[in-house]
Amino acid sequence: MDKNRIEGAAKELKGTLKEAAGKLTGNQKLEAEGKADKTAGHVQSALGRGKDAVRDALK
């Protein structure tokens, strides 16, 4: 498993928590940051999945 998948999942979780905290407190900036973190984490996870697929195909 590529480290990007793990780091991406962590960023997604962090983003989800920030977004929820922003919604609870009415802080739109925090909510937007959470959404951005979730998106960045999703992209990083996808990159890791791609690297894993290439690595597996070369075996």
Secondary structure, DSSP 8 states (H G I E B T S, - for coil): --HHHHHHHHHHHHHHHHHHHHHHHT-HHHHHHHHHHHHHHHHHHHHHHHHHHHHHHH-
